Amino acid sequence: MNALGWSTREAAGRRDWPSRYAAYVSTMHALAGEFGVTAEWLEWLLFDLNGQVRAETS
């Protein structure tokens, strides 16, 4: 997700790991719902791509 400019620290608004992880999990579930897939599948995809993604800009 860092390759897309997303950061757990910014999403959580805090530095502690539990808050950052909770923000990550929440975001994965929200994105998965938007794409109609499971959060687990989306996470697998991101790890499979190994950061080789880029954000599209208009």
mmCIF file of the N, C-alpha and C atoms, coordinates in Angstrom:
data_MODEL
# 
_entry.id   MODEL 
# 
loop_
_atom_site.group_PDB 
_atom_site.id 
_atom_site.type_symbol 
_atom_site.label_atom_id 
_atom_site.label_alt_id 
_atom_site.label_comp_id 
_atom_site.label_asym_id 
_atom_site.label_entity_id 
_atom_site.label_seq_id 
_atom_site.pdbx_PDB_ins_code 
_atom_site.Cartn_x 
_atom_site.Cartn_y 
_atom_site.Cartn_z 
_atom_site.occupancy 
_atom_site.B_iso_or_equiv 
_atom_site.pdbx_formal_charge 
_atom_site.auth_seq_id 
_atom_site.auth_comp_id 
_atom_site.auth_asym_id 
_atom_site.auth_atom_id 
_atom_site.pdbx_PDB_model_num 
ATOM 1   N N  . MET A 1 1  ? 0.822   -1.172  0.000   1.00 0.00 ? 1  MET A N  1 
ATOM 2   C CA . MET A 1 1  ? 0.000   0.000   0.000   1.00 0.00 ? 1  MET A CA 1 
ATOM 3   C C  . MET A 1 1  ? 0.881   1.257   0.000   1.00 0.00 ? 1  MET A C  1 
ATOM 4   N N  . ASN A 1 2  ? 2.094   1.121   0.524   1.00 0.00 ? 2  ASN A N  1 
ATOM 5   C CA . ASN A 1 2  ? 3.005   2.262   0.491   1.00 0.00 ? 2  ASN A CA 1 
ATOM 6   C C  . ASN A 1 2  ? 3.279   2.700   -0.941  1.00 0.00 ? 2  ASN A C  1 
ATOM 7   N N  . ALA A 1 3  ? 3.330   1.735   -1.869  1.00 0.00 ? 3  ALA A N  1 
ATOM 8   C CA . ALA A 1 3  ? 3.579   2.067   -3.275  1.00 0.00 ? 3  ALA A CA 1 
ATOM 9   C C  . ALA A 1 3  ? 2.460   2.932   -3.846  1.00 0.00 ? 3  ALA A C  1 
ATOM 10  N N  . LEU A 1 4  ? 1.307   2.887   -3.215  1.00 0.00 ? 4  LEU A N  1 
ATOM 11  C CA . LEU A 1 4  ? 0.174   3.704   -3.649  1.00 0.00 ? 4  LEU A CA 1 
ATOM 12  C C  . LEU A 1 4  ? 0.082   5.011   -2.875  1.00 0.00 ? 4  LEU A C  1 
ATOM 13  N N  . GLY A 1 5  ? 1.052   5.254   -2.022  1.00 0.00 ? 5  GLY A N  1 
ATOM 14  C CA . GLY A 1 5  ? 1.082   6.489   -1.259  1.00 0.00 ? 5  GLY A CA 1 
ATOM 15  C C  . GLY A 1 5  ? 0.269   6.438   0.031   1.00 0.00 ? 5  GLY A C  1 
ATOM 16  N N  . TRP A 1 6  ? -0.100  5.237   0.470   1.00 0.00 ? 6  TRP A N  1 
ATOM 17  C CA . TRP A 1 6  ? -0.895  5.079   1.682   1.00 0.00 ? 6  TRP A CA 1 
ATOM 18  C C  . TRP A 1 6  ? 0.018   4.672   2.820   1.00 0.00 ? 6  TRP A C  1 
ATOM 19  N N  . SER A 1 7  ? -0.196  5.246   3.971   1.00 0.00 ? 7  SER A N  1 
ATOM 20  C CA . SER A 1 7  ? 0.646   4.929   5.121   1.00 0.00 ? 7  SER A CA 1 
ATOM 21  C C  . SER A 1 7  ? -0.210  4.621   6.343   1.00 0.00 ? 7  SER A C  1 
ATOM 22  N N  . THR A 1 8  ? 0.164   3.594   7.074   1.00 0.00 ? 8  THR A N  1 
ATOM 23  C CA . THR A 1 8  ? -0.575  3.243   8.285   1.00 0.00 ? 8  THR A CA 1 
ATOM 24  C C  . THR A 1 8  ? -0.476  4.363   9.315   1.00 0.00 ? 8  THR A C  1 
ATOM 25  N N  . ARG A 1 9  ? 0.654   4.996   9.359   1.00 0.00 ? 9  ARG A N  1 
ATOM 26  C CA . ARG A 1 9  ? 0.854   6.068   10.339  1.00 0.00 ? 9  ARG A CA 1 
ATOM 27  C C  . ARG A 1 9  ? -0.113  7.219   10.079  1.00 0.00 ? 9  ARG A C  1 
ATOM 28  N N  . GLU A 1 10 ? -0.245  7.609   8.824   1.00 0.00 ? 10 GLU A N  1 
ATOM 29  C CA . GLU A 1 10 ? -1.179  8.682   8.488   1.00 0.00 ? 10 GLU A CA 1 
ATOM 30  C C  . GLU A 1 10 ? -2.624  8.239   8.667   1.00 0.00 ? 10 GLU A C  1 
ATOM 31  N N  . ALA A 1 11 ? -2.928  7.013   8.266   1.00 0.00 ? 11 ALA A N  1 
ATOM 32  C CA . ALA A 1 11 ? -4.302  6.515   8.369   1.00 0.00 ? 11 ALA A CA 1 
ATOM 33  C C  . ALA A 1 11 ? -4.744  6.416   9.829   1.00 0.00 ? 11 ALA A C  1 
ATOM 34  N N  . ALA A 1 12 ? -3.845  5.996   10.697  1.00 0.00 ? 12 ALA A N  1 
ATOM 35  C CA . ALA A 1 12 ? -4.187  5.845   12.108  1.00 0.00 ? 12 ALA A CA 1 
ATOM 36  C C  . ALA A 1 12 ? -4.115  7.171   12.855  1.00 0.00 ? 12 ALA A C  1 
ATOM 37  N N  . GLY A 1 13 ? -3.276  8.073   12.342  1.00 0.00 ? 13 GLY A N  1 
ATOM 38  C CA . GLY A 1 13 ? -3.077  9.329   13.046  1.00 0.00 ? 13 GLY A CA 1 
ATOM 39  C C  . GLY A 1 13 ? -2.268  9.173   14.329  1.00 0.00 ? 13 GLY A C  1 
ATOM 40  N N  . ARG A 1 14 ? -1.643  8.012   14.441  1.00 0.00 ? 14 ARG A N  1 
ATOM 41  C CA . ARG A 1 14 ? -0.837  7.701   15.621  1.00 0.00 ? 14 ARG A CA 1 
ATOM 42  C C  . ARG A 1 14 ? 0.368   6.872   15.201  1.00 0.00 ? 14 ARG A C  1 
ATOM 43  N N  . ARG A 1 15 ? 1.354   6.779   16.094  1.00 0.00 ? 15 ARG A N  1 
ATOM 44  C CA . ARG A 1 15 ? 2.556   6.021   15.777  1.00 0.00 ? 15 ARG A CA 1 
ATOM 45  C C  . ARG A 1 15 ? 2.534   4.599   16.315  1.00 0.00 ? 15 ARG A C  1 
ATOM 46  N N  . ASP A 1 16 ? 1.676   4.313   17.293  1.00 0.00 ? 16 ASP A N  1 
ATOM 47  C CA . ASP A 1 16 ? 1.729   2.991   17.924  1.00 0.00 ? 16 ASP A CA 1 
ATOM 48  C C  . ASP A 1 16 ? 1.229   1.906   16.968  1.00 0.00 ? 16 ASP A C  1 
ATOM 49  N N  . TRP A 1 17 ? 1.880   0.748   17.055  1.00 0.00 ? 17 TRP A N  1 
ATOM 50  C CA . TRP A 1 17 ? 1.607   -0.347  16.134  1.00 0.00 ? 17 TRP A CA 1 
ATOM 51  C C  . TRP A 1 17 ? 0.175   -0.860  16.199  1.00 0.00 ? 17 TRP A C  1 
ATOM 52  N N  . PRO A 1 18 ? -0.439  -1.057  17.353  1.00 0.00 ? 18 PRO A N  1 
ATOM 53  C CA . PRO A 1 18 ? -1.819  -1.561  17.364  1.00 0.00 ? 18 PRO A CA 1 
ATOM 54  C C  . PRO A 1 18 ? -2.793  -0.646  16.614  1.00 0.00 ? 18 PRO A C  1 
ATOM 55  N N  . SER A 1 19 ? -2.649  0.652   16.769  1.00 0.00 ? 19 SER A N  1 
ATOM 56  C CA . SER A 1 19 ? -3.525  1.590   16.047  1.00 0.00 ? 19 SER A CA 1 
ATOM 57  C C  . SER A 1 19 ? -3.260  1.537   14.552  1.00 0.00 ? 19 SER A C  1 
ATOM 58  N N  . ARG A 1 20 ? -1.996  1.437   14.181  1.00 0.00 ? 20 ARG A N  1 
ATOM 59  C CA . ARG A 1 20 ? -1.647  1.385   12.758  1.00 0.00 ? 20 ARG A CA 1 
ATOM 60  C C  . ARG A 1 20 ? -2.157  0.103   12.121  1.00 0.00 ? 20 ARG A C  1 
ATOM 61  N N  . TYR A 1 21 ? -2.049  -1.017  12.835  1.00 0.00 ? 21 TYR A N  1 
ATOM 62  C CA . TYR A 1 21 ? -2.534  -2.288  12.302  1.00 0.00 ? 21 TYR A CA 1 
ATOM 63  C C  . TYR A 1 21 ? -4.057  -2.263  12.165  1.00 0.00 ? 21 TYR A C  1 
ATOM 64  N N  . ALA A 1 22 ? -4.735  -1.696  13.145  1.00 0.00 ? 22 ALA A N  1 
ATOM 65  C CA . ALA A 1 22 ? -6.196  -1.588  13.083  1.00 0.00 ? 22 ALA A CA 1 
ATOM 66  C C  . ALA A 1 22 ? -6.613  -0.737  11.882  1.00 0.00 ? 22 ALA A C  1 
ATOM 67  N N  . ALA A 1 23 ? -5.886  0.331   11.595  1.00 0.00 ? 23 ALA A N  1 
ATOM 68  C CA . ALA A 1 23 ? -6.190  1.173   10.437  1.00 0.00 ? 23 ALA A CA 1 
ATOM 69  C C  . ALA A 1 23 ? -5.972  0.392   9.140   1.00 0.00 ? 23 ALA A C  1 
ATOM 70  N N  . TYR A 1 24 ? -4.921  -0.406  9.091   1.00 0.00 ? 24 TYR A N  1 
ATOM 71  C CA . TYR A 1 24 ? -4.642  -1.234  7.921   1.00 0.00 ? 24 TYR A CA 1 
ATOM 72  C C  . TYR A 1 24 ? -5.768  -2.236  7.676   1.00 0.00 ? 24 TYR A C  1 
ATOM 73  N N  . VAL A 1 25 ? -6.159  -2.955  8.726   1.00 0.00 ? 25 VAL A N  1 
ATOM 74  C CA . VAL A 1 25 ? -7.212  -3.967  8.590   1.00 0.00 ? 25 VAL A CA 1 
ATOM 75  C C  . VAL A 1 25 ? -8.521  -3.314  8.176   1.00 0.00 ? 25 VAL A C  1 
ATOM 76  N N  . SER A 1 26 ? -8.856  -2.215  8.796   1.00 0.00 ? 26 SER A N  1 
ATOM 77  C CA . SER A 1 26 ? -10.091 -1.503  8.459   1.00 0.00 ? 26 SER A CA 1 
ATOM 78  C C  . SER A 1 26 ? -10.081 -1.046  7.004   1.00 0.00 ? 26 SER A C  1 
ATOM 79  N N  . THR A 1 27 ? -8.965  -0.524  6.555   1.00 0.00 ? 27 THR A N  1 
ATOM 80  C CA . THR A 1 27 ? -8.847  -0.058  5.173   1.00 0.00 ? 27 THR A CA 1 
ATOM 81  C C  . THR A 1 27 ? -8.936  -1.211  4.191   1.00 0.00 ? 27 THR A C  1 
ATOM 82  N N  . MET A 1 28 ? -8.290  -2.329  4.512   1.00 0.00 ? 28 MET A N  1 
ATOM 83  C CA . MET A 1 28 ? -8.351  -3.489  3.622   1.00 0.00 ? 28 MET A CA 1 
ATOM 84  C C  . MET A 1 28 ? -9.788  -3.977  3.459   1.00 0.00 ? 28 MET A C  1 
ATOM 85  N N  . HIS A 1 29 ? -10.543 -4.000  4.548   1.00 0.00 ? 29 HIS A N  1 
ATOM 86  C CA . HIS A 1 29 ? -11.936 -4.437  4.477   1.00 0.00 ? 29 HIS A CA 1 
ATOM 87  C C  . HIS A 1 29 ? -12.790 -3.444  3.688   1.00 0.00 ? 29 HIS A C  1 
ATOM 88  N N  . ALA A 1 30 ? -12.556 -2.168  3.872   1.00 0.00 ? 30 ALA A N  1 
ATOM 89  C CA . ALA A 1 30 ? -13.311 -1.156  3.130   1.00 0.00 ? 30 ALA A CA 1 
ATOM 90  C C  . ALA A 1 30 ? -13.016 -1.253  1.631   1.00 0.00 ? 30 ALA A C  1 
ATOM 91  N N  . LEU A 1 31 ? -11.746 -1.373  1.274   1.00 0.00 ? 31 LEU A N  1 
ATOM 92  C CA . LEU A 1 31 ? -11.375 -1.493  -0.142  1.00 0.00 ? 31 LEU A CA 1 
ATOM 93  C C  . LEU A 1 31 ? -11.912 -2.775  -0.755  1.00 0.00 ? 31 LEU A C  1 
ATOM 94  N N  . ALA A 1 32 ? -11.822 -3.853  -0.005  1.00 0.00 ? 32 ALA A N  1 
ATOM 95  C CA . ALA A 1 32 ? -12.327 -5.132  -0.497  1.00 0.00 ? 32 ALA A CA 1 
ATOM 96  C C  . ALA A 1 32 ? -13.813 -5.028  -0.806  1.00 0.00 ? 32 ALA A C  1 
ATOM 97  N N  . GLY A 1 33 ? -14.553 -4.369  0.072   1.00 0.00 ? 33 GLY A N  1 
ATOM 98  C CA . GLY A 1 33 ? -15.980 -4.188  -0.159  1.00 0.00 ? 33 GLY A CA 1 
ATOM 99  C C  . GLY A 1 33 ? -16.254 -3.382  -1.421  1.00 0.00 ? 33 GLY A C  1 
ATOM 100 N N  . GLU A 1 34 ? -15.451 -2.361  -1.658  1.00 0.00 ? 34 GLU A N  1 
ATOM 101 C CA . GLU A 1 34 ? -15.612 -1.542  -2.863  1.00 0.00 ? 34 GLU A CA 1 
ATOM 102 C C  . GLU A 1 34 ? -15.341 -2.344  -4.130  1.00 0.00 ? 34 GLU A C  1 
ATOM 103 N N  . PHE A 1 35 ? -14.385 -3.255  -4.058  1.00 0.00 ? 35 PHE A N  1 
ATOM 104 C CA . PHE A 1 35 ? -14.016 -4.054  -5.234  1.00 0.00 ? 35 PHE A CA 1 
ATOM 105 C C  . PHE A 1 35 ? -14.776 -5.362  -5.339  1.00 0.00 ? 35 PHE A C  1 
ATOM 106 N N  . GLY A 1 36 ? -15.566 -5.682  -4.317  1.00 0.00 ? 36 GLY A N  1 
ATOM 107 C CA . GLY A 1 36 ? -16.347 -6.916  -4.348  1.00 0.00 ? 36 GLY A CA 1 
ATOM 108 C C  . GLY A 1 36 ? -15.523 -8.179  -4.175  1.00 0.00 ? 36 GLY A C  1 
ATOM 109 N N  . VAL A 1 37 ? -14.452 -8.070  -3.393  1.00 0.00 ? 37 VAL A N  1 
ATOM 110 C CA . VAL A 1 37 ? -13.593 -9.225  -3.101  1.00 0.00 ? 37 VAL A CA 1 
ATOM 111 C C  . VAL A 1 37 ? -13.439 -9.322  -1.584  1.00 0.00 ? 37 VAL A C  1 
ATOM 112 N N  . THR A 1 38 ? -12.780 -10.365 -1.112  1.00 0.00 ? 38 THR A N  1 
ATOM 113 C CA . THR A 1 38 ? -12.521 -10.466 0.323   1.00 0.00 ? 38 THR A CA 1 
ATOM 114 C C  . THR A 1 38 ? -11.249 -9.694  0.668   1.00 0.00 ? 38 THR A C  1 
ATOM 115 N N  . ALA A 1 39 ? -11.173 -9.272  1.918   1.00 0.00 ? 39 ALA A N  1 
ATOM 116 C CA . ALA A 1 39 ? -9.975  -8.576  2.387   1.00 0.00 ? 39 ALA A CA 1 
ATOM 117 C C  . ALA A 1 39 ? -8.757  -9.500  2.299   1.00 0.00 ? 39 ALA A C  1 
ATOM 118 N N  . GLU A 1 40 ? -8.984  -10.785 2.553   1.00 0.00 ? 40 GLU A N  1 
ATOM 119 C CA . GLU A 1 40 ? -7.884  -11.749 2.481   1.00 0.00 ? 40 GLU A CA 1 
ATOM 120 C C  . GLU A 1 40 ? -7.331  -11.843 1.062   1.00 0.00 ? 40 GLU A C  1 
ATOM 121 N N  . TRP A 1 41 ? -8.221  -11.862 0.074   1.00 0.00 ? 41 TRP A N  1 
ATOM 122 C CA . TRP A 1 41 ? -7.771  -11.945 -1.313  1.00 0.00 ? 41 TRP A CA 1 
ATOM 123 C C  . TRP A 1 41 ? -7.020  -10.682 -1.702  1.00 0.00 ? 41 TRP A C  1 
ATOM 124 N N  . LEU A 1 42 ? -7.548  -9.528  -1.280  1.00 0.00 ? 42 LEU A N  1 
ATOM 125 C CA . LEU A 1 42 ? -6.891  -8.260  -1.600  1.00 0.00 ? 42 LEU A CA 1 
ATOM 126 C C  . LEU A 1 42 ? -5.501  -8.209  -0.977  1.00 0.00 ? 42 LEU A C  1 
ATOM 127 N N  . GLU A 1 43 ? -5.385  -8.654  0.263   1.00 0.00 ? 43 GLU A N  1 
ATOM 128 C CA . GLU A 1 43 ? -4.074  -8.676  0.914   1.00 0.00 ? 43 GLU A CA 1 
ATOM 129 C C  . GLU A 1 43 ? -3.123  -9.620  0.181   1.00 0.00 ? 43 GLU A C  1 
ATOM 130 N N  . TRP A 1 44 ? -3.606  -10.790 -0.200  1.00 0.00 ? 44 TRP A N  1 
ATOM 131 C CA . TRP A 1 44 ? -2.772  -11.727 -0.954  1.00 0.00 ? 44 TRP A CA 1 
ATOM 132 C C  . TRP A 1 44 ? -2.286  -11.076 -2.250  1.00 0.00 ? 44 TRP A C  1 
ATOM 133 N N  . LEU A 1 45 ? -3.188  -10.395 -2.952  1.00 0.00 ? 45 LEU A N  1 
ATOM 134 C CA . LEU A 1 45 ? -2.824  -9.737  -4.210  1.00 0.00 ? 45 LEU A CA 1 
ATOM 135 C C  . LEU A 1 45 ? -1.727  -8.710  -4.005  1.00 0.00 ? 45 LEU A C  1 
ATOM 136 N N  . LEU A 1 46 ? -1.877  -7.878  -2.988  1.00 0.00 ? 46 LEU A N  1 
ATOM 137 C CA . LEU A 1 46 ? -0.863  -6.851  -2.743  1.00 0.00 ? 46 LEU A CA 1 
ATOM 138 C C  . LEU A 1 46 ? 0.489   -7.466  -2.410  1.00 0.00 ? 46 LEU A C  1 
ATOM 139 N N  . PHE A 1 47 ? 0.492   -8.533  -1.615  1.00 0.00 ? 47 PHE A N  1 
ATOM 140 C CA . PHE A 1 47 ? 1.760   -9.182  -1.306  1.00 0.00 ? 47 PHE A CA 1 
ATOM 141 C C  . PHE A 1 47 ? 2.322   -9.906  -2.522  1.00 0.00 ? 47 PHE A C  1 
ATOM 142 N N  . ASP A 1 48 ? 1.456   -10.471 -3.336  1.00 0.00 ? 48 ASP A N  1 
ATOM 143 C CA . ASP A 1 48 ? 1.906   -11.148 -4.546  1.00 0.00 ? 48 ASP A CA 1 
ATOM 144 C C  . ASP A 1 48 ? 2.532   -10.155 -5.520  1.00 0.00 ? 48 ASP A C  1 
ATOM 145 N N  . LEU A 1 49 ? 1.975   -8.948  -5.591  1.00 0.00 ? 49 LEU A N  1 
ATOM 146 C CA . LEU A 1 49 ? 2.531   -7.914  -6.466  1.00 0.00 ? 49 LEU A CA 1 
ATOM 147 C C  . LEU A 1 49 ? 3.832   -7.351  -5.917  1.00 0.00 ? 49 LEU A C  1 
ATOM 148 N N  . ASN A 1 50 ? 4.079   -7.555  -4.624  1.00 0.00 ? 50 ASN A N  1 
ATOM 149 C CA . ASN A 1 50 ? 5.331   -7.160  -3.991  1.00 0.00 ? 50 ASN A CA 1 
ATOM 150 C C  . ASN A 1 50 ? 5.683   -5.699  -4.240  1.00 0.00 ? 50 ASN A C  1 
ATOM 151 N N  . GLY A 1 51 ? 4.682   -4.824  -4.138  1.00 0.00 ? 51 GLY A N  1 
ATOM 152 C CA . GLY A 1 51 ? 4.941   -3.406  -4.307  1.00 0.00 ? 51 GLY A CA 1 
ATOM 153 C C  . GLY A 1 51 ? 5.021   -2.929  -5.736  1.00 0.00 ? 51 GLY A C  1 
ATOM 154 N N  . GLN A 1 52 ? 4.837   -3.821  -6.681  1.00 0.00 ? 52 GLN A N  1 
ATOM 155 C CA . GLN A 1 52 ? 4.927   -3.456  -8.087  1.00 0.00 ? 52 GLN A CA 1 
ATOM 156 C C  . GLN A 1 52 ? 3.577   -2.952  -8.600  1.00 0.00 ? 52 GLN A C  1 
ATOM 157 N N  . VAL A 1 53 ? 3.087   -1.913  -7.959  1.00 0.00 ? 53 VAL A N  1 
ATOM 158 C CA . VAL A 1 53 ? 1.829   -1.273  -8.353  1.00 0.00 ? 53 VAL A CA 1 
ATOM 159 C C  . VAL A 1 53 ? 2.074   0.211   -8.490  1.00 0.00 ? 53 VAL A C  1 
ATOM 160 N N  . ARG A 1 54 ? 1.195   0.856   -9.195  1.00 0.00 ? 54 ARG A N  1 
ATOM 161 C CA . ARG A 1 54 ? 1.310   2.313   -9.281  1.00 0.00 ? 54 ARG A CA 1 
ATOM 162 C C  . ARG A 1 54 ? -0.087  2.893   -9.276  1.00 0.00 ? 54 ARG A C  1 
ATOM 163 N N  . ALA A 1 55 ? -0.185  4.061   -8.717  1.00 0.00 ? 55 ALA A N  1 
ATOM 164 C CA . ALA A 1 55 ? -1.477  4.753   -8.634  1.00 0.00 ? 55 ALA A CA 1 
ATOM 165 C C  . ALA A 1 55 ? -1.738  5.437   -9.973  1.00 0.00 ? 55 ALA A C  1 
ATOM 166 N N  . GLU A 1 56 ? -2.942  5.306   -10.459 1.00 0.00 ? 56 GLU A N  1 
ATOM 167 C CA . GLU A 1 56 ? -3.346  6.025   -11.676 1.00 0.00 ? 56 GLU A CA 1 
ATOM 168 C C  . GLU A 1 56 ? -3.792  7.421   -11.292 1.00 0.00 ? 56 GLU A C  1 
ATOM 169 N N  . THR A 1 57 ? -3.362  8.394   -12.036 1.00 0.00 ? 57 THR A N  1 
ATOM 170 C CA . THR A 1 57 ? -3.806  9.767   -11.774 1.00 0.00 ? 57 THR A CA 1 
ATOM 171 C C  . THR A 1 57 ? -4.537  10.275  -13.003 1.00 0.00 ? 57 THR A C  1 
ATOM 172 N N  . SER A 1 58 ? -5.459  11.146  -12.763 1.00 0.00 ? 58 SER A N  1 
ATOM 173 C CA . SER A 1 58 ? -6.223  11.692  -13.894 1.00 0.00 ? 58 SER A CA 1 
ATOM 174 C C  . SER A 1 58 ? -5.803  13.092  -14.227 1.00 0.00 ? 58 SER A C  1 
# 
